[in-house]
């Protein structure tokens, strides 16, 4: 049975091109009304990219509206949400996709390269999600999908600012998944690899062909669907391949009188990946500790 989004309203940030455009087009094709958020201006007398996406959706029989507010300020985030509520009267889905890069090696990384990346990726996701969450909480339903990156999950040369912002989104999402559960709100993270303007010049022709942004959008759309109960998950998506990425913890080494030399001597055990657990909260991580030393964790311990 085809998965549909009839009567659902979605915000997609950074939706004028690349991944955001692909997400918006798929959601709209399956019946969602979409707020297409993007700041980029039109070039050479052409409409702005966001308007072009809206025109494409409407021409195909869908419903969409342009929003050109910045995600990087509280007022901008609120305004984006207000566009959805004013236009369609509700908000069901937020896809935090807006992004920029300011790559430098760490010795050359400065605050003026760090702050804009944090503003768009981390603060931008927060500023849009915060007012959206209130509407979702009142409605008892919501889907939040944020965009992380292999640069944050695994590291990437020259991207300390980008990697830090992207991994921070994982932490934000894990907390949202816990807090939103009782309100019917699900929050997940997608880690895409796609050929976009941000990757221009970095990929050869074969990879450009393989890494079609449209092959990431089905993952985002599924996470946005009412039938998907997953929450707090990280999904890698690239070139038609989808895989769960998880944060795991091995059983480790335990000594009630741990010494510096114990750490040295048992390093292989400490680093062993055998018999790992996958905690989905700090509380579950404490369960792993309890298993190690076979006694309850004191109340209030972190």
C-alpha positions as CSV (number, residue, x, y, z in Angstrom):
1,X,0.0,0.0,0.0
2,X,1.4,3.4,-1.0
3,X,2.4,5.6,1.9
4,X,0.6,8.9,1.7
5,X,0.8,12.3,3.5
6,X,-2.7,13.6,2.7
7,X,-3.8,16.3,5.1
8,X,-0.3,16.5,6.6
9,X,1.8,19.7,6.6
10,X,5.6,19.7,6.4
11,X,8.3,22.3,6.7
12,X,11.5,21.5,4.8
13,X,14.4,24.0,5.4
14,X,17.0,24.6,2.8
15,X,14.6,23.2,0.2
16,X,15.5,25.3,-2.8
17,X,18.0,22.8,-4.2
18,X,19.7,19.5,-3.5
19,X,18.5,17.3,-0.7
20,X,15.9,19.7,0.5
21,X,14.3,20.1,-2.9
22,X,14.2,16.3,-3.3
23,X,12.6,15.9,0.1
24,X,10.0,18.6,-0.6
25,X,9.1,17.1,-4.0
26,X,8.6,13.6,-2.6
27,X,6.5,14.7,0.3
28,X,4.3,16.9,-1.9
29,X,4.0,14.1,-4.5
30,X,2.6,11.9,-1.7
31,X,0.0,14.5,-0.6
32,X,1.7,16.7,1.9
33,X,1.4,20.5,1.9
34,X,4.9,21.8,2.0
35,X,6.5,25.0,3.3
36,X,9.6,25.3,1.1
37,X,12.1,27.3,3.1
38,X,15.2,28.8,1.4
39,X,17.0,32.1,1.4
40,X,18.8,31.8,-1.9
41,X,17.9,34.6,-4.4
42,X,17.1,34.0,-8.0
43,X,19.9,34.4,-10.6
44,X,19.8,36.1,-14.0
45,X,16.2,37.3,-13.6
46,X,14.9,33.8,-12.7
47,X,12.6,33.2,-9.7
48,X,14.3,32.3,-6.4
49,X,15.1,28.5,-6.0
50,X,12.3,28.1,-3.4
51,X,9.8,29.6,-5.8
52,X,10.9,27.3,-8.5
53,X,10.4,24.3,-6.2
54,X,6.9,25.6,-5.3
55,X,6.0,26.1,-8.9
56,X,7.1,22.6,-9.7
57,X,5.0,21.2,-6.9
58,X,1.9,23.2,-7.9
59,X,2.3,22.3,-11.6
60,X,2.2,18.6,-10.5
61,X,-1.0,19.2,-8.6
62,X,0.5,19.6,-5.2
63,X,0.3,22.3,-2.5
64,X,3.3,24.4,-1.4
65,X,4.3,27.8,-0.3
66,X,7.6,29.7,-0.2
67,X,9.2,30.9,3.0
68,X,12.4,32.9,2.9
69,X,13.0,33.5,6.6
70,X,16.4,32.6,8.1
71,X,16.6,29.5,10.3
72,X,19.5,31.1,12.1
73,X,17.6,33.4,14.5
74,X,14.7,32.7,16.9
75,X,12.5,35.2,15.0
76,X,13.3,33.5,11.8
77,X,12.5,30.0,13.1
78,X,9.2,31.2,14.6
79,X,8.3,32.9,11.3
80,X,8.9,29.7,9.4
81,X,6.5,27.8,11.7
82,X,4.0,30.7,11.5
83,X,4.0,30.4,7.7
84,X,2.9,26.8,8.1
85,X,0.2,27.6,10.6
86,X,-1.1,30.7,8.9
87,X,-1.2,29.0,5.5
88,X,-2.4,25.5,6.4
89,X,-3.6,25.7,10.0
90,X,-1.4,22.9,11.3
91,X,2.1,21.5,11.3
92,X,3.0,17.8,11.3
93,X,6.5,17.4,10.0
94,X,9.7,19.3,10.3
95,X,12.7,18.4,8.1
96,X,15.8,20.3,9.3
97,X,17.9,20.3,6.2
98,X,19.4,23.8,5.8
99,X,23.2,23.8,5.8
100,X,26.4,25.6,4.9
101,X,30.0,24.7,5.0
102,X,33.1,26.8,6.0
103,X,35.9,24.2,5.7
104,X,39.4,24.8,7.1
105,X,41.9,22.7,8.9
106,X,41.9,23.1,12.6
107,X,44.9,25.5,12.9
108,X,43.1,27.8,10.5
109,X,39.6,27.5,12.0
110,X,38.4,30.7,13.5
111,X,35.3,31.9,15.3
112,X,34.0,33.6,12.2
113,X,34.1,30.2,10.5
114,X,32.7,28.3,13.4
115,X,29.7,30.6,14.4
116,X,27.9,30.6,11.0
117,X,28.0,26.8,10.8
118,X,26.6,26.4,14.3
119,X,24.0,29.1,13.5
120,X,22.6,27.4,10.5
121,X,22.9,23.7,11.4
122,X,22.5,23.5,15.2
123,X,20.8,26.7,16.2
124,X,18.8,26.7,13.0
125,X,17.4,23.3,13.8
126,X,16.7,24.4,17.3
127,X,15.0,27.7,16.3
128,X,12.6,26.0,13.9
129,X,12.0,22.9,16.0
130,X,11.3,24.7,19.2
131,X,8.1,26.5,18.1
132,X,7.1,23.5,15.9
133,X,7.3,21.2,18.9
134,X,4.7,23.3,20.8
135,X,2.2,22.8,18.0
136,X,3.0,19.1,17.8
137,X,2.7,18.7,21.5
138,X,-0.7,20.3,21.5
139,X,-1.8,18.1,18.6
140,X,-0.4,14.9,20.1
141,X,1.5,14.2,16.9
142,X,4.7,15.2,15.2
143,X,7.6,14.0,13.1
144,X,11.0,15.7,13.3
145,X,13.9,14.7,11.0
146,X,17.2,16.4,11.3
147,X,20.3,16.1,9.1
148,X,23.6,14.9,10.5
149,X,26.7,13.9,8.6
150,X,29.4,11.4,8.5
151,X,31.7,14.3,9.3
152,X,30.1,14.4,12.7
153,X,29.5,10.7,13.2
154,X,32.9,9.6,12.1
155,X,35.0,12.7,11.4
156,X,36.2,14.4,8.2
157,X,39.4,16.3,7.5
158,X,39.0,20.1,7.6
159,X,35.5,20.1,9.1
160,X,35.8,20.6,12.9
161,X,33.0,23.2,12.8
162,X,30.7,21.2,10.6
163,X,31.4,18.0,12.4
164,X,30.7,19.5,15.8
165,X,27.4,21.0,14.6
166,X,26.3,17.8,13.0
167,X,27.0,15.6,16.0
168,X,25.3,18.1,18.2
169,X,22.1,17.5,16.2
170,X,22.3,13.8,17.2
171,X,22.3,14.7,20.9
172,X,19.4,17.1,20.4
173,X,17.5,14.5,18.5
174,X,18.0,11.8,21.1
175,X,16.7,14.1,23.8
176,X,13.7,15.1,21.7
177,X,12.9,11.4,21.1
178,X,12.8,10.8,24.8
179,X,10.8,14.0,25.8
180,X,8.4,13.8,22.8
181,X,7.4,10.1,23.2
182,X,4.4,10.8,25.4
183,X,3.1,13.4,23.0
184,X,3.3,11.2,19.9
185,X,6.3,13.1,18.6
186,X,9.0,11.0,16.9
187,X,12.5,12.5,16.2
188,X,15.2,10.9,14.1
189,X,18.4,11.8,12.2
190,X,19.4,11.0,8.7
191,X,23.0,11.1,7.6
192,X,23.0,11.6,3.8
193,X,25.7,11.5,1.2
194,X,24.5,13.2,-2.0
195,X,25.8,15.2,-4.9
196,X,24.7,18.8,-4.1
197,X,26.2,22.3,-4.4
198,X,28.0,21.6,-1.1
199,X,29.9,18.7,-2.7
200,X,30.6,20.4,-6.0
201,X,34.0,19.7,-7.3
202,X,34.6,16.9,-4.7
203,X,33.2,14.0,-6.6
204,X,34.0,12.3,-9.9
205,X,31.4,11.8,-12.5
206,X,30.6,8.3,-11.5
207,X,29.9,9.3,-7.9
208,X,27.9,12.3,-9.0
209,X,25.7,10.0,-10.9
210,X,25.3,7.5,-8.1
211,X,24.7,10.0,-5.3
212,X,21.3,11.4,-6.5
213,X,19.7,13.4,-3.7
214,X,16.4,11.8,-4.6
215,X,17.7,8.4,-3.3
216,X,17.9,9.9,0.2
217,X,14.4,11.3,0.3
218,X,12.6,8.0,0.7
219,X,14.4,7.5,4.0
220,X,13.4,11.0,5.2
221,X,9.8,10.5,4.0
222,X,9.5,7.2,5.8
223,X,10.8,8.7,9.1
224,X,8.2,11.5,8.5
225,X,5.3,9.1,8.0
226,X,2.7,8.3,10.7
227,X,3.3,4.6,10.4
228,X,6.9,5.0,11.4
229,X,7.3,4.6,15.2
230,X,11.1,4.7,15.2
231,X,12.5,7.5,17.3
232,X,16.0,8.5,18.3
233,X,17.5,6.6,15.4
234,X,20.3,7.5,13.0
235,X,20.1,6.3,9.5
236,X,22.8,6.6,6.9
237,X,21.4,7.0,3.4
238,X,23.4,7.2,0.1
239,X,23.0,6.0,-3.5
240,X,20.0,3.8,-2.6
241,X,21.7,2.1,0.4
242,X,20.2,2.6,3.9
243,X,21.7,1.5,7.2
244,X,21.3,2.1,10.8
245,X,24.1,3.9,12.6
246,X,24.2,3.3,16.3
247,X,26.1,4.4,19.4
248,X,27.3,1.4,21.2
249,X,29.1,0.6,24.4
250,X,31.1,-2.6,25.1
251,X,31.1,-4.3,28.5
252,X,34.5,-2.8,29.3
253,X,36.7,-3.6,32.2
254,X,35.7,-3.1,35.9
255,X,37.7,-2.7,39.1
256,X,36.4,-1.2,42.3
257,X,39.9,0.2,42.9
258,X,40.8,1.2,39.3
259,X,44.3,2.5,38.8
260,X,46.1,4.2,36.0
261,X,48.0,1.0,35.4
262,X,44.7,-1.0,35.2
263,X,43.7,1.2,32.3
264,X,47.0,0.6,30.6
265,X,47.0,-3.2,31.2
266,X,43.4,-3.8,30.2
267,X,43.2,-1.4,27.3
268,X,42.2,-4.2,24.8
269,X,39.3,-5.2,27.1
270,X,38.3,-1.6,27.5
271,X,38.2,-1.1,23.7
272,X,36.6,-4.5,22.9
273,X,33.5,-4.3,20.6
274,X,32.3,-7.8,21.6
275,X,29.0,-8.1,23.4
276,X,28.2,-4.4,23.0
277,X,25.0,-2.7,24.1
278,X,23.2,0.1,22.3
279,X,21.8,2.4,25.0
280,X,19.0,4.7,23.8
281,X,19.2,7.0,26.8
282,X,21.5,8.0,29.6
283,X,19.3,5.8,31.9
284,X,19.9,2.8,29.7
285,X,23.6,3.5,29.8
286,X,23.4,3.3,33.6
287,X,22.0,-0.2,33.1
288,X,25.2,-1.1,31.4
289,X,27.2,0.1,34.4
290,X,25.0,-1.8,36.8
291,X,25.7,-5.0,34.8
292,X,29.4,-4.3,35.2
293,X,29.6,-3.9,38.9
294,X,26.4,-5.8,39.9
295,X,25.1,-3.1,42.3
296,X,22.5,-0.4,41.9
297,X,23.6,3.0,40.7
298,X,23.1,5.6,43.5
299,X,20.0,7.8,43.0
300,X,20.8,10.9,41.1
301,X,24.1,9.6,39.7
302,X,24.9,10.7,36.2
